[in-house]
């Protein structure tokens, strides 16, 4: 299951990030991935995928990630509800992913819709950071920055 503090607790259910990370590591547009929990008023925590794309021009969006995981038969309640695209994942001195740093960076309410990639305006649209709300998850509607 992984380290207990890395487990996402969503509506009382424990979600192990390792399972989702292993599936997403096979996605052709993703070079690296880390799953983190971010605070959510309704569910306690939500599942957030932080990805390093193979190419900034073809960075996956949340819909592509959810579709990929759905086709891999991941249970619906484990699907990420938020996606953050970054140039690289922060590392500890032992070269492990610094998940605490990711939770600090993306776990604040004002962190939503952060665009950590520094790319040209023409590629910004391809490096979208999106979030799907529970209310629209079943209808497949996506929300962008407000």
N, C-alpha and C positions, 0 to 999 in steps of 0.2 A: 504494500500500500504506500510506502514511502514514509517520510518523516511526518509525524502527527501534526506539526504546525503548518505543514504544506497542504493538508487536507482542507477542501472547501466544504463548509457546513451550510448547506442551502435548504431552508425549510426543515431543518432537523436531520437531513440526510447527509451522510458523509460521502464526498466525491473525491476519489484519489486522482491527483493530477497526472500521475505517471501513465495511466492507461490512455488518457487523451493525448499526452505528449508523444507517446509511442505511435499512435495512429497518425497524428499530424506530421511527424517526422518523415512519413512516406509521401506527403503532399509534394508534388513536383515544383510548386512555386515557393516553398518554405525551406530555408536553409537551416534555421534553428527555431526552437519554440520553447516557451516556458509558460506553464499554466499557473495563475495566481488567483487568490480570492480577493475580492474588493468588497467593501461594505455596501449593503443594500438595505434600505429601510423596510421593505416589504418581506424580503426573504432571508435576512440576516447577512448572507454573503452571496455574491454572484460569481460565476465562472468567467474569468478573463484570460484570453489567449494573447500572449505577447510574442510576436513573431519577427524574425529577421527574414526578409524575402530574398529569394535567389536573385531577383532583379527588382530594383525600385520601380521600373517602368511597368512591371507586371506583378506588383504586390497583390496578394489575394485580399478580397474584402470579406466581411463577415458572412455574407450569403454563400460565397464559395467555400469557406471553411465549414460552415454548417452543412452544406450539401455534401461535401467530401466525407464528413464524419457520419452523416446519416446513411450514406451509401456503404460505409464501413460497419454499419449496424450498431453504432453507439446509441445507448439508451437516450431518449429525448431529454430527460432531466439532467443529463451530464453535458449537454451541448453548451458551448460558450455563448454568453449573452453579450459579450463585449470583445472587441479586438483592438489591440494596439500594435502598430507597425513601427519598428525601431531599426536603426542602422546596425546595432550590436547589442548583445545582452551583457549587462554588467557582471563581472566575475569577482570572486573572493580571491584571497591570496593562494588558495589551493586550486584555483581555476574552476571552481564550481559556480553555478549561476547564483548571483546574489539576489535571491527572491525577496529578501527584506527591502532591498533598495527598490525593486520593482513595485512592491506593495506600497512603499512610501511615495513613489513617483506617481502611481496611477490610482492609489486608493483614496485620494482626497476627492470630495465632491467637485471641486473646481478643476480636477484633472481630466474630466470627461472631455473628449474631443481634442485632447492635446495632439499636436502633430510634431512628434520628436524628430522626424526625418527632415533634414534640410535639403530639399530638392527644388528644382526649378518649378515655376508655376505650371508649366505644361505637363509635368509628371505628378503634381499634387493630386490631381483627380485619380490617378492610378494608385496612389498610396493612401487611399481613403481609410480613415479610422471610423468604424461604424459600431453601432450598438443596437441590439434588437430588444425591444421590451417584451415582457411576458404577454401583455395584452395583444400584441401584434405577432407574436411568434407563431401562433397557429395559422394566421392568415398569410405569413411570409412577408409582411410589410416591413421595410427597413426604415430607420430614422437616421438622418444625418445631423450635422451641427444645427443648432437652433439659433 
